Amino acid sequence: MKKSVIFLLAVVLLAWSSASVQAQSAAHLSYSDASFLLQKTLGKWQLTKSSWNIEKKEMSKITGSATFSPSVKDVSVHEQSEIMLADNTLQTEEGHLRYSKSRHRFEFVKQDANTGKDVILFTGNWYPNYRTILLTATPATKNKNAKPDQWRYVFQENGSFTKMVHKADKAGNMILTDQYNFTPASAAATAELK
């Protein structure tokens, strides 16, 4: 019960900070600044995923590992994670977090299995006051009233970072549904973007 109350408090605070982040203006980054920022994600990570179940009103945590590898073709990192679920099945997630020089924005993309082309799923910007890359889902439906999902990559001073997934509830409020905490698997696991 105590964990649920703390998680609810975190959800309320994050919803408030969500509005604050959006009220701030995004920073215009140079290509090298974006590269430096993405380098903070490189390496092997221990992963803890917390998910909020609205119906049960409880938080569940599962652990896993993640690897962020540099790209040789652009300023991007390949994000791969593996999480062991309660039923002993392995859940894998992957995609590329990149900076588009021509569009001056961050993008999260996945490769279409049929065409081999990159599909842009999220786009966003860097908010230095909050140490956050805020990404918003590209429109998937023509419903103009639907609020798109949001992802936040929040960088901590200790070298760890968090990926937060927000979705709109029935009332249109952005709710924190999943939080991925990344802590270094080892201090030696670093690389450089080219």
Secondary structure, 3 states (H helix, E strand, C coil): CHHHHHHHHHHHHHHHHHHHHHHCCCECCCHHHHHHHHHCCCEEEEEEEEEEECCCCEEEEEEEEEEEEECCCCCEEEEEEEEECCCCCEEEEEEEEEEECCCCEEEEEEECCCCCCEEEEEEEEEEHHHCEEEEEECCCCCCCCCCCCEEEEEECCCCCEEEEEEEECCCCCEEEEEEEEEEECCCCCCCCCC
